[in-house]
Amino acid sequence: MTPAERVDFIMSYLEGPAKEEVRMYSTKERSNLDFLLEVLTQAFGEKRSSSQLLKLFYERRQKENETLRAYSHSFNELLKSITKEDPKAVPNPEKTLRDQFADNVRDPFLRKELKNFSRERDPSFLDLREEALRWSEEEERPQRSTPRPPLSQEA
């Protein structure tokens, strides 16, 4: 795409506050791709430093009512934010993500099993996550809010 086509493409997908932010600038400024991306990054990009994000990452624990799936998603997004801010902040992101995930799972039995699995097999984060989800499958099934009606008694 040409730079003008790129600008048109980005503008066609902007909505709400992002579109309003860009409209504050002149047409000439908005037609400059680098300027447009800089405005959007300044207004809506990550505001925390890589060290603040690292602190959040290393302090992150699975919350009381948080499913493993939701925990793994937020953990992964946090690491993505860190590496986007500073690609060298985490020397081995895959291993760090895997180990931190296993170390901070709420269930002590599952945490122990994940650590053992990790030592024995050296899995990727996704493989470890799949094992965790498989082991905790019963926990994550939605519970019925009403009890089942009793089976009819035929005489």
DSSP file with accessible surface (Angstrom, degrees, kcal/mol):
  #  RESIDUE AA STRUCTURE BP1 BP2  ACC     N-H-->O    O-->H-N    N-H-->O    O-->H-N    TCO  KAPPA ALPHA  PHI   PSI    X-CA   Y-CA   Z-CA
    1    1 A M              0   0  133      0, 0.0     0, 0.0     0, 0.0     0, 0.0   0.000 360.0 360.0 360.0 148.5    0.0    0.0    0.0
    2    2 A T     >  -     0   0   71      1,-0.1     4,-2.4     4,-0.0     5,-0.2  -0.401 360.0-104.7 -76.8 162.9    1.0    3.5   -0.6
    3    3 A P  H  > S+     0   0   85      0, 0.0     4,-2.3     0, 0.0     5,-0.2   0.897 123.5  52.4 -57.1 -38.8    1.3    5.8    2.5
    4    4 A A  H  > S+     0   0   62      1,-0.2     4,-2.4     2,-0.2     5,-0.2   0.904 109.2  49.2 -64.6 -39.9   -2.0    7.5    1.5
    5    5 A E  H  > S+     0   0  101      2,-0.2     4,-2.5     1,-0.2    -1,-0.2   0.887 109.4  52.7 -66.8 -36.4   -3.7    4.1    1.2
    6    6 A R  H  X S+     0   0  122     -4,-2.4     4,-2.6     2,-0.2    -2,-0.2   0.917 109.1  48.8 -63.6 -44.2   -2.4    3.2    4.7
    7    7 A V  H  X S+     0   0    9     -4,-2.3     4,-3.0     2,-0.2     5,-0.2   0.940 112.4  48.4 -60.9 -47.2   -3.7    6.4    6.2
    8    8 A D  H  X S+     0   0  108     -4,-2.4     4,-2.1     1,-0.2    -2,-0.2   0.903 111.0  51.6 -59.4 -40.7   -7.2    5.7    4.6
    9    9 A F  H  X S+     0   0  102     -4,-2.5     4,-0.8     2,-0.2    -2,-0.2   0.946 112.9  43.8 -62.3 -48.7   -7.1    2.1    5.8
   10   10 A I  H >X S+     0   0   38     -4,-2.6     3,-1.1     1,-0.2     4,-0.9   0.944 113.4  51.4 -62.6 -46.5   -6.4    3.2    9.4
   11   11 A M  H >< S+     0   0   39     -4,-3.0     3,-0.7     1,-0.3    -1,-0.2   0.860 103.0  59.4 -61.5 -34.4   -8.9    6.0    9.3
   12   12 A S  H 3< S+     0   0   83     -4,-2.1    -1,-0.3     1,-0.2    -2,-0.2   0.760 109.3  44.4 -68.0 -22.1  -11.6    3.7    8.0
   13   13 A Y  H << S+     0   0  165     -3,-1.1    -1,-0.2    -4,-0.8    -2,-0.2   0.543  88.2 106.9 -98.9  -8.0  -11.2    1.5   11.2
   14   14 A L    <<  +     0   0   22     -4,-0.9     2,-0.3    -3,-0.7    -3,-0.0  -0.491  43.9 170.4 -74.7 140.7  -11.1    4.3   13.8
   15   15 A E    >>  -     0   0  159     -2,-0.2     3,-1.2     0, 0.0     4,-0.9  -0.941  41.5 -10.2-140.3 164.8  -14.1    4.8   16.0
   16   16 A G  H 3> S+     0   0   44     -2,-0.3     4,-2.3     1,-0.2     3,-0.3  -0.109 125.5   1.7  52.5-134.1  -15.1    6.7   19.1
   17   17 A P  H 3> S+     0   0   97      0, 0.0     4,-2.6     0, 0.0    -1,-0.2   0.827 131.7  56.4 -59.0 -33.9  -12.4    8.5   21.0
   18   18 A A  H <> S+     0   0   20     -3,-1.2     4,-2.0     2,-0.2    -2,-0.2   0.930 109.6  45.2 -64.8 -43.5   -9.6    7.5   18.6
   19   19 A K  H  X S+     0   0   62     -4,-0.9     4,-2.2    -3,-0.3    -1,-0.2   0.917 113.9  49.6 -65.6 -41.2  -11.5    9.0   15.7
   20   20 A E  H  X S+     0   0  107     -4,-2.3     4,-0.7     2,-0.2    -2,-0.2   0.893 108.5  53.5 -64.7 -39.5  -12.2   12.2   17.7
   21   21 A E  H >< S+     0   0   56     -4,-2.6     3,-0.9     1,-0.2     4,-0.3   0.935 111.4  45.0 -60.1 -45.8   -8.5   12.4   18.7
   22   22 A V  H >< S+     0   0    1     -4,-2.0     3,-1.7     1,-0.2    -1,-0.2   0.879 105.0  62.2 -68.4 -36.3   -7.4   12.3   15.1
   23   23 A R  H 3< S+     0   0  127     -4,-2.2    -1,-0.2     1,-0.3    -2,-0.2   0.691  87.9  73.5 -64.4 -17.6  -10.0   14.8   13.9
   24   24 A M  T << S+     0   0  145     -3,-0.9    -1,-0.3    -4,-0.7     2,-0.2   0.724  89.7  72.4 -69.1 -18.2   -8.5   17.4   16.2
   25   25 A Y  S <  S-     0   0   78     -3,-1.7     5,-0.0    -4,-0.3    -3,-0.0  -0.585  94.9 -92.3 -98.4 159.6   -5.6   17.8   13.8
   26   26 A S     >  -     0   0   56     -2,-0.2     4,-2.8     1,-0.1     5,-0.2  -0.185  34.2-111.4 -66.8 160.7   -5.5   19.3   10.4
   27   27 A T  H  > S+     0   0  102      1,-0.2     4,-1.4     2,-0.2    -1,-0.1   0.881 119.5  54.8 -59.7 -37.6   -6.1   17.3    7.2
   28   28 A K  H  4 S+     0   0  176      2,-0.2     4,-0.4     1,-0.2     3,-0.3   0.931 110.8  44.1 -63.3 -45.3   -2.5   17.8    6.2
   29   29 A E  H >4 S+     0   0   81      1,-0.2     3,-1.4     2,-0.2     7,-0.3   0.918 112.0  53.1 -65.1 -42.7   -1.3   16.4    9.6
   30   30 A R  H 3< S+     0   0   60     -4,-2.8    -1,-0.2     1,-0.3    -2,-0.2   0.743 101.3  60.9 -65.4 -22.7   -3.7   13.5    9.5
   31   31 A S  T 3< S+     0   0   72     -4,-1.4     2,-0.7    -3,-0.3    -1,-0.3   0.586  83.4  91.3 -83.0  -7.3   -2.5   12.5    6.0
   32   32 A N    <>  -     0   0   82     -3,-1.4     4,-2.7    -4,-0.4     5,-0.2  -0.793  67.9-154.9 -89.6 113.3    1.0   11.9    7.3
   33   33 A L  H  > S+     0   0   23     -2,-0.7     4,-2.5     1,-0.2     5,-0.2   0.906  91.9  48.5 -56.4 -48.2    1.1    8.2    8.3
   34   34 A D  H  > S+     0   0  125      1,-0.2     4,-2.2     2,-0.2    -1,-0.2   0.908 113.1  48.2 -61.3 -41.7    3.9    8.6   10.9
   35   35 A F  H  > S+     0   0   59      2,-0.2     4,-2.6     1,-0.2    -2,-0.2   0.933 111.0  51.1 -63.8 -44.8    2.2   11.6   12.5
   36   36 A L  H  X S+     0   0    2     -4,-2.7     4,-2.2    -7,-0.3    -2,-0.2   0.930 112.0  45.9 -58.7 -48.1   -1.1    9.7   12.6
   37   37 A L  H  X S+     0   0   73     -4,-2.5     4,-2.4     1,-0.2    -1,-0.2   0.885 112.1  51.9 -64.7 -37.1    0.5    6.7   14.3
   38   38 A E  H  X S+     0   0  100     -4,-2.2     4,-2.8    -5,-0.2     5,-0.2   0.921 109.0  50.1 -65.5 -43.3    2.4    8.9   16.7
   39   39 A V  H  X S+     0   0   12     -4,-2.6     4,-2.3     2,-0.2     5,-0.2   0.936 113.3  45.9 -60.5 -46.0   -0.9   10.7   17.7
   40   40 A L  H  X S+     0   0   28     -4,-2.2     4,-2.8     2,-0.2     5,-0.3   0.905 113.5  48.9 -66.1 -39.3   -2.7    7.4   18.3
   41   41 A T  H  X S+     0   0   81     -4,-2.4     4,-2.3     2,-0.2    -2,-0.2   0.924 112.4  48.0 -66.5 -43.4    0.3    5.9   20.3
   42   42 A Q  H  < S+     0   0  126     -4,-2.8    -2,-0.2     1,-0.2    -1,-0.2   0.900 119.1  39.7 -63.4 -40.3    0.6    9.0   22.5
   43   43 A A  H  < S+     0   0   33     -4,-2.3    -2,-0.2    -5,-0.2    -1,-0.2   0.872 135.7  13.3 -78.7 -37.5   -3.2    9.1   23.2
   44   44 A F  H  < S+     0   0  106     -4,-2.8    -3,-0.2    -5,-0.2    -2,-0.2   0.398  97.2 108.1-126.1   2.8   -3.9    5.4   23.6
   45   45 A G  S  < S-     0   0   25     -4,-2.3     2,-0.2    -5,-0.3    -4,-0.0  -0.109  84.2 -63.7 -77.0 177.4   -0.6    3.6   23.9
   46   46 A E        -     0   0   71      1,-0.2    -1,-0.2    35,-0.1    -2,-0.1  -0.415  43.3-170.1 -63.9 128.3    0.9    2.0   27.1
   47   47 A K        +     0   0  138     -2,-0.2     2,-0.2    -3,-0.1    -1,-0.2   0.613  58.4  86.7 -96.3 -16.9    1.5    4.6   29.7
   48   48 A R  S    S-     0   0  102      1,-0.1     2,-0.0     2,-0.0    -2,-0.0  -0.599  79.3-116.2 -87.4 150.2    3.5    2.5   32.1
   49   49 A S     >  -     0   0   44     -2,-0.2     4,-2.3     1,-0.1     5,-0.2  -0.305  29.0-106.9 -76.6 165.5    7.3    2.0   31.9
   50   50 A S  H  > S+     0   0   29      1,-0.2     4,-2.6     2,-0.2     5,-0.2   0.875 121.6  53.6 -63.6 -33.5    8.8   -1.5   31.2
   51   51 A S  H  > S+     0   0   78      2,-0.2     4,-2.2     1,-0.2    -1,-0.2   0.900 108.2  49.2 -70.1 -35.5   10.0   -1.7   34.8
   52   52 A Q  H  > S+     0   0  102      2,-0.2     4,-2.1     1,-0.2    -2,-0.2   0.917 113.0  47.8 -65.7 -40.8    6.4   -1.0   36.1
   53   53 A L  H  X S+     0   0    0     -4,-2.3     4,-2.5     2,-0.2    -2,-0.2   0.896 109.8  52.5 -66.6 -39.5    5.1   -3.6   33.8
   54   54 A L  H  X S+     0   0   37     -4,-2.6     4,-2.8     2,-0.2     5,-0.2   0.909 107.6  52.0 -62.1 -41.7    7.8   -6.1   34.9
   55   55 A K  H  X S+     0   0  124     -4,-2.2     4,-1.7     1,-0.2    -2,-0.2   0.942 111.0  47.3 -60.1 -46.0    6.8   -5.5   38.5
   56   56 A L  H  X S+     0   0   69     -4,-2.1     4,-0.8     1,-0.2    -2,-0.2   0.908 112.1  51.3 -60.8 -40.9    3.1   -6.2   37.7
   57   57 A F  H >< S+     0   0    0     -4,-2.5     3,-0.8     1,-0.2    -2,-0.2   0.942 112.3  43.7 -63.1 -48.7    4.2   -9.3   35.8
   58   58 A Y  H 3< S+     0   0   96     -4,-2.8    -1,-0.2     1,-0.2    -2,-0.2   0.727 116.6  47.6 -74.5 -18.9    6.3  -10.8   38.6
   59   59 A E  H 3< S+     0   0  103     -4,-1.7    -1,-0.2    -5,-0.2    -2,-0.2   0.527  84.5 119.6 -93.9  -6.2    3.6   -9.9   41.2
   60   60 A R    <<  +     0   0   34     -4,-0.8     2,-0.3    -3,-0.8    -3,-0.0  -0.393  37.3 174.4 -68.6 126.4    0.8  -11.4   39.2
   61   61 A R        -     0   0  132     -2,-0.2     2,-0.3    42,-0.0    44,-0.1  -0.933  41.9 -93.7-125.3 154.4   -1.1  -14.2   40.9
   62   62 A Q        -     0   0   15     42,-2.3     6,-0.1    -2,-0.3     2,-0.1  -0.515  49.3-126.5 -67.1 129.3   -4.2  -16.1   39.9
   63   63 A K    >   -     0   0  131     -2,-0.3     3,-1.4     4,-0.1    43,-0.1  -0.313  22.8 -99.6 -78.8 163.7   -7.1  -14.3   41.6
   64   64 A E  T 3  S+     0   0  137      1,-0.3    -1,-0.1    -2,-0.1    -2,-0.0   0.872 118.5  23.5 -51.9 -51.7   -9.7  -16.1   43.7
   65   65 A N  T 3  S+     0   0  157      2,-0.1     2,-0.4     0, 0.0    -1,-0.3   0.155  95.3 119.2-105.3  20.5  -12.5  -16.5   41.2
   66   66 A E    <   -     0   0   30     -3,-1.4     2,-0.1     4,-0.0    -4,-0.0  -0.726  60.0-131.3 -90.7 130.1  -10.3  -16.3   38.1
   67   67 A T     >  -     0   0   65     -2,-0.4     4,-2.6     1,-0.1     5,-0.2  -0.368  21.8-115.1 -72.8 159.5  -10.3  -19.2   35.7
   68   68 A L  H  > S+     0   0    3      2,-0.2     4,-2.9     1,-0.2     5,-0.2   0.879 117.0  54.5 -60.8 -38.3   -7.0  -20.7   34.5
   69   69 A R  H  > S+     0   0  113      2,-0.2     4,-2.2     1,-0.2    -1,-0.2   0.953 111.0  43.2 -62.5 -48.3   -7.9  -19.6   31.0
   70   70 A A  H  > S+     0   0   42      1,-0.2     4,-2.5     2,-0.2     5,-0.2   0.908 114.2  52.0 -64.1 -40.7   -8.6  -16.0   31.9
   71   71 A Y  H  X S+     0   0    0     -4,-2.6     4,-2.5     1,-0.2     5,-0.2   0.937 109.9  48.2 -60.6 -46.5   -5.4  -16.0   34.1
   72   72 A S  H  X S+     0   0    0     -4,-2.9     4,-2.4     1,-0.2    -1,-0.2   0.894 111.3  51.1 -64.6 -37.4   -3.3  -17.3   31.2
   73   73 A H  H  X S+     0   0  100     -4,-2.2     4,-2.5     2,-0.2    -1,-0.2   0.944 113.1  43.3 -64.5 -48.3   -4.7  -14.7   28.8
   74   74 A S  H  X S+     0   0   40     -4,-2.5     4,-2.1     2,-0.2    -2,-0.2   0.884 114.0  51.7 -67.6 -35.9   -4.1  -11.8   31.1
   75   75 A F  H  X S+     0   0    0     -4,-2.5     4,-2.0    -5,-0.2    -1,-0.2   0.933 111.5  46.9 -62.9 -45.9   -0.6  -13.1   32.0
   76   76 A N  H  X S+     0   0   49     -4,-2.4     4,-2.3    -5,-0.2    -2,-0.2   0.909 111.5  50.9 -63.9 -42.2    0.3  -13.5   28.3
   77   77 A E  H  X S+     0   0  103     -4,-2.5     4,-2.2     2,-0.2    -1,-0.2   0.884 107.6  53.9 -64.0 -37.5   -1.0  -10.0   27.5
   78   78 A L  H  X S+     0   0   23     -4,-2.1     4,-1.9     2,-0.2    -1,-0.2   0.930 109.3  47.4 -63.0 -43.5    1.0   -8.5   30.3
   79   79 A L  H  X S+     0   0    9     -4,-2.0     4,-2.7     1,-0.2     5,-0.3   0.905 109.2  54.4 -65.4 -38.3    4.2  -10.1   28.9
   80   80 A K  H  X S+     0   0  109     -4,-2.3     4,-2.0     1,-0.2    -1,-0.2   0.904 106.8  51.6 -60.9 -40.7    3.3   -8.9   25.4
   81   81 A S  H  X S+     0   0   34     -4,-2.2     4,-2.0     2,-0.2    -1,-0.2   0.899 110.9  48.6 -62.0 -40.5    3.1   -5.3   26.8
   82   82 A I  H  X S+     0   0    0     -4,-1.9     4,-3.0     1,-0.2    -2,-0.2   0.953 113.4  44.6 -64.7 -50.7    6.5   -5.6   28.4
   83   83 A T  H  < S+     0   0   41     -4,-2.7    -1,-0.2     1,-0.2    -2,-0.2   0.792 112.1  53.4 -69.9 -25.0    8.2   -7.0   25.3
   84   84 A K  H  < S+     0   0  187     -4,-2.0    -1,-0.2    -5,-0.3    -2,-0.2   0.909 113.5  43.0 -70.6 -40.7    6.5   -4.4   23.1
   85   85 A E  H  < S+     0   0   94     -4,-2.0    -2,-0.2     1,-0.3    -3,-0.2   0.896 139.9   4.0 -69.7 -43.1    7.8   -1.6   25.4
   86   86 A D    ><  -     0   0   59     -4,-3.0     3,-2.2    -5,-0.2     4,-0.4  -0.785  63.1-163.6-147.9  97.7   11.3   -3.2   25.7
   87   87 A P  T 3  S+     0   0   98      0, 0.0     3,-0.3     0, 0.0    -4,-0.1   0.739  93.5  48.6 -57.2 -22.3   12.1   -6.3   23.7
   88   88 A K  T 3  S+     0   0  187      1,-0.2    -5,-0.1    -5,-0.0     4,-0.0   0.401  81.7  96.1 -98.8   4.6   15.1   -7.0   25.8
   89   89 A A  S <  S+     0   0   24     -3,-2.2    -1,-0.2     1,-0.2    -6,-0.1   0.846  91.0  37.7 -64.9 -33.3   13.4   -6.7   29.2
   90   90 A V  S    S-     0   0    2     -4,-0.4    -1,-0.2    -3,-0.3     6,-0.0  -0.954  74.6-157.7-121.9 110.5   12.8  -10.4   29.5
   91   91 A P  S    S+     0   0  123      0, 0.0    -1,-0.1     0, 0.0    -2,-0.1   0.875  89.6  19.5 -58.5 -42.4   15.7  -12.5   28.2
   92   92 A N  S  > S+     0   0   82      1,-0.1     4,-2.7     2,-0.1     5,-0.2  -0.713  71.8 178.2-129.4  82.0   13.7  -15.7   27.5
   93   93 A P  H  > S+     0   0   46      0, 0.0     4,-2.9     0, 0.0     5,-0.2   0.867  77.7  52.2 -56.7 -41.4   10.0  -14.6   27.4
   94   94 A E  H  > S+     0   0   89      2,-0.2     4,-2.3     1,-0.2     5,-0.2   0.946 114.9  40.5 -61.8 -49.0    8.6  -18.1   26.6
   95   95 A K  H  > S+     0   0   94      2,-0.2     4,-2.9     1,-0.2     5,-0.2   0.911 115.9  50.9 -67.9 -40.9   10.3  -19.8   29.5
   96   96 A T  H  X S+     0   0   26     -4,-2.7     4,-2.8     2,-0.2     5,-0.3   0.932 111.3  48.0 -63.0 -44.1    9.7  -16.9   31.9
   97   97 A L  H  X S+     0   0    4     -4,-2.9     4,-2.4    -5,-0.2     5,-0.2   0.941 113.7  47.5 -61.0 -47.3    6.0  -16.9   31.0
   98   98 A R  H  X S+     0   0   14     -4,-2.3     4,-2.4    -5,-0.2    -2,-0.2   0.945 115.4  43.8 -59.5 -50.2    5.7  -20.6   31.5
   99   99 A D  H  X S+     0   0   39     -4,-2.9     4,-2.5     1,-0.2    -2,-0.2   0.910 114.5  48.1 -66.7 -43.0    7.6  -20.6   34.8
  100  100 A Q  H  X S+     0   0   30     -4,-2.8     4,-1.1    -5,-0.2    -1,-0.2   0.897 111.2  51.9 -65.1 -38.9    5.7  -17.6   36.3
  101  101 A F  H >< S+     0   0    0     -4,-2.4     3,-0.8    -5,-0.3     4,-0.3   0.961 112.9  44.3 -59.9 -50.8    2.4  -19.1   35.2
  102  102 A A  H >< S+     0   0    2     -4,-2.4     3,-0.8     1,-0.2    13,-0.2   0.888 112.9  52.1 -62.7 -39.4    3.2  -22.4   36.9
  103  103 A D  H 3< S+     0   0   64     -4,-2.5    -1,-0.2     1,-0.2    -2,-0.2   0.693 113.3  43.5 -70.6 -19.1    4.5  -20.7   40.1
  104  104 A N  T << S+     0   0   14     -4,-1.1   -42,-2.3    -3,-0.8    -1,-0.2   0.203  73.7 127.1-120.1  16.3    1.4  -18.5   40.5
  105  105 A V    <   -     0   0    0     -3,-0.8     6,-0.1    -4,-0.3   -37,-0.0  -0.544  59.9-133.1 -68.8 138.6   -1.5  -20.8   39.9
  106  106 A R  S    S+     0   0   78     -2,-0.2    -1,-0.1   -43,-0.1   -42,-0.0   0.904  84.3  80.5 -64.5 -43.5   -3.8  -20.5   42.9
  107  107 A D     >  -     0   0   50      1,-0.2     4,-2.8     2,-0.1     5,-0.2  -0.500  68.7-153.2 -72.8 118.4   -4.4  -24.3   43.5
  108  108 A P  H  > S+     0   0   85      0, 0.0     4,-2.2     0, 0.0     5,-0.2   0.883  93.6  49.4 -62.3 -39.1   -1.4  -25.7   45.5
  109  109 A F  H  > S+     0   0  139      2,-0.2     4,-2.4     1,-0.2     5,-0.2   0.948 114.0  45.2 -65.0 -46.5   -1.8  -29.2   44.1
  110  110 A L  H  > S+     0   0   10      2,-0.2     4,-2.9     1,-0.2     5,-0.2   0.911 110.8  54.5 -64.1 -40.0   -2.0  -28.0   40.5
  111  111 A R  H  X S+     0   0   74     -4,-2.8     4,-2.2     1,-0.2    -1,-0.2   0.940 109.8  47.0 -58.5 -46.2    0.9  -25.7   41.1
  112  112 A K  H  X S+     0   0  133     -4,-2.2     4,-2.3     1,-0.2    -1,-0.2   0.932 113.1  48.6 -62.4 -44.7    3.1  -28.6   42.3
  113  113 A E  H  X S+     0   0   61     -4,-2.4     4,-2.7     1,-0.2    -1,-0.2   0.896 110.7  50.7 -63.2 -40.4    2.0  -30.8   39.3
  114  114 A L  H  X S+     0   0    0     -4,-2.9     4,-2.5     2,-0.2    -1,-0.2   0.896 109.6  50.3 -66.1 -39.3    2.7  -28.0   36.8
  115  115 A K  H  X S+     0   0   73     -4,-2.2     4,-2.4    -5,-0.2    -2,-0.2   0.923 112.6  46.9 -64.6 -42.7    6.2  -27.5   38.3
  116  116 A N  H  X S+     0   0   44     -4,-2.3     4,-2.6     2,-0.2     5,-0.2   0.931 112.5  49.3 -62.7 -45.4    6.9  -31.2   38.0
  117  117 A F  H  X S+     0   0   16     -4,-2.7     4,-2.3     1,-0.2     5,-0.4   0.910 111.2  50.8 -59.1 -41.4    5.6  -31.4   34.5
  118  118 A S  H  X S+     0   0   11     -4,-2.5     4,-2.0     1,-0.2    -1,-0.2   0.913 111.9  45.9 -65.5 -42.8    7.8  -28.4   33.6
  119  119 A R  H  < S+     0   0  174     -4,-2.4    -2,-0.2     1,-0.2    -1,-0.2   0.907 116.9  44.6 -66.7 -41.6   10.9  -29.9   35.0
  120  120 A E  H  < S+     0   0  146     -4,-2.6    -2,-0.2    -5,-0.2    -1,-0.2   0.852 130.5  17.7 -72.7 -37.2   10.3  -33.3   33.4
  121  121 A R  H  < S-     0   0  160     -4,-2.3    -3,-0.2    -5,-0.2    -2,-0.2   0.566  81.1-138.7-116.2 -14.8    9.3  -32.2   29.9
  122  122 A D     <  -     0   0  113     -4,-2.0    -4,-0.1    -5,-0.4    -3,-0.1   0.937  39.4-172.9  50.7  56.1   10.5  -28.6   29.4
  123  123 A P        -     0   0   13      0, 0.0    -1,-0.1     0, 0.0     2,-0.1  -0.241  25.3-103.2 -77.1 166.3    7.2  -27.7   27.7
  124  124 A S     >  -     0   0   41      1,-0.1     4,-2.4   -26,-0.0     5,-0.2  -0.341  39.8-102.3 -74.2 167.9    6.2  -24.5   25.9
  125  125 A F  H  > S+     0   0    7      1,-0.2     4,-2.9     2,-0.2     5,-0.2   0.930 123.7  51.1 -58.4 -44.8    3.9  -22.2   27.7
  126  126 A L  H  > S+     0   0  104      1,-0.2     4,-2.5     2,-0.2    -1,-0.2   0.896 109.8  49.2 -63.7 -38.5    0.9  -23.3   25.6
  127  127 A D  H  > S+     0   0   92      2,-0.2     4,-2.1     1,-0.2    -1,-0.2   0.920 113.0  47.1 -65.7 -42.9    1.7  -27.0   26.3
  128  128 A L  H  X S+     0   0    0     -4,-2.4     4,-2.6     2,-0.2    -2,-0.2   0.925 112.1  51.0 -63.4 -42.5    1.9  -26.3   30.0
  129  129 A R  H  X S+     0   0   24     -4,-2.9     4,-2.8    -5,-0.2     5,-0.2   0.915 108.4  51.4 -61.5 -43.1   -1.3  -24.3   29.9
  130  130 A E  H  X S+     0   0   82     -4,-2.5     4,-2.4     1,-0.2    -1,-0.2   0.901 110.1  49.6 -62.4 -40.5   -3.1  -27.1   28.1
  131  131 A E  H  X S+     0   0   27     -4,-2.1     4,-2.8     2,-0.2     5,-0.2   0.928 111.0  49.7 -61.8 -45.0   -2.0  -29.5   30.8
  132  132 A A  H  X S+     0   0    0     -4,-2.6     4,-1.8     1,-0.2    -2,-0.2   0.924 112.2  47.5 -61.0 -44.4   -3.2  -27.2   33.5
  133  133 A L  H  < S+     0   0   14     -4,-2.8    -1,-0.2     2,-0.2    -2,-0.2   0.900 112.5  49.4 -65.0 -38.8   -6.6  -26.8   31.7
  134  134 A R  H >< S+     0   0  134     -4,-2.4     3,-1.1     1,-0.2     4,-0.2   0.930 112.3  47.7 -65.9 -44.2   -6.9  -30.5   31.3
  135  135 A W  H 3< S+     0   0  107     -4,-2.8     3,-0.2     1,-0.3    -1,-0.2   0.803 119.0  39.8 -67.2 -30.2   -6.1  -31.2   35.0
  136  136 A S  T >X S+     0   0    5     -4,-1.8     4,-1.4    -5,-0.2     3,-0.8   0.214  78.8 120.1-104.1  16.2   -8.5  -28.6   36.2
  137  137 A E  H <> S+     0   0  107     -3,-1.1     4,-0.7     1,-0.3     3,-0.3   0.861  73.7  52.0 -49.5 -44.6  -11.2  -29.4   33.7
  138  138 A E  H >4 S+     0   0  152     -3,-0.2     3,-0.6    -4,-0.2    -1,-0.3   0.874 106.2  54.9 -64.9 -35.2  -13.8  -30.2   36.3
  139  139 A E  H <4 S+     0   0  102     -3,-0.8    -1,-0.2     1,-0.2    -2,-0.2   0.861 107.8  48.8 -63.2 -38.1  -13.2  -27.0   38.2
  140  140 A E  H 3< S+     0   0   53     -4,-1.4    -1,-0.2    -3,-0.3    -2,-0.2   0.499  81.6 108.6 -89.6  -3.5  -13.9  -24.8   35.1
  141  141 A R  S << S-     0   0  137     -4,-0.7     2,-0.1    -3,-0.6    -3,-0.0  -0.538  82.6-103.6 -69.3 138.6  -17.1  -26.4   34.0
  142  142 A P        -     0   0  125      0, 0.0     2,-0.3     0, 0.0    -1,-0.1  -0.385  35.5-129.7 -64.3 136.8  -20.0  -24.1   34.7
  143  143 A Q        -     0   0  156     -2,-0.1     2,-0.2     1,-0.1     3,-0.0  -0.668  21.2-111.5 -86.8 143.3  -22.0  -25.1   37.7
  144  144 A R        -     0   0  155     -2,-0.3    -1,-0.1     1,-0.1     4,-0.1  -0.534  17.7-152.1 -71.6 136.9  -25.7  -25.5   37.5
  145  145 A S  S    S+     0   0  121     -2,-0.2    -1,-0.1     1,-0.1    -2,-0.0   0.736  81.4  46.6 -83.9 -22.6  -27.5  -22.8   39.5
  146  146 A T  S    S-     0   0   88     -3,-0.0    -1,-0.1     3,-0.0    -2,-0.0  -0.950  92.0-111.9-119.2 142.4  -30.6  -25.0   40.0
  147  147 A P        -     0   0  118      0, 0.0    -2,-0.1     0, 0.0     0, 0.0  -0.315  39.9 -98.0 -68.5 153.1  -30.5  -28.6   41.1
  148  148 A R        -     0   0  185      1,-0.1     3,-0.1    -4,-0.1    -4,-0.0  -0.463  41.7-107.4 -67.0 143.0  -31.7  -31.2   38.7
  149  149 A P        -     0   0  106      0, 0.0    -1,-0.1     0, 0.0     3,-0.1  -0.429  43.4 -99.2 -68.6 145.9  -35.3  -32.3   39.1
  150  150 A P        -     0   0  122      0, 0.0     2,-0.1     0, 0.0     3,-0.1  -0.314  42.0 -98.9 -65.3 148.2  -35.5  -35.8   40.6
  151  151 A L        -     0   0  154      1,-0.1     2,-0.1    -3,-0.1    -3,-0.0  -0.448  48.0 -99.3 -63.1 142.4  -36.1  -38.7   38.2
  152  152 A S        -     0   0   96     -2,-0.1     2,-0.7     1,-0.1    -1,-0.1  -0.380  31.8-130.7 -67.1 141.4  -39.8  -39.6   38.1
  153  153 A Q        -     0   0  178     -3,-0.1     2,-0.5    -2,-0.1    -1,-0.1  -0.854  22.2-165.7 -96.7 110.2  -40.6  -42.7   40.2
  154  154 A E              0   0  175     -2,-0.7    -2,-0.0     0, 0.0     0, 0.0  -0.871 360.0 360.0 -98.0 132.8  -42.7  -45.1   38.3
  155  155 A A              0   0  153     -2,-0.5    -2,-0.0     0, 0.0     0, 0.0  -0.608 360.0 360.0 -99.7 360.0  -44.4  -47.9   40.2
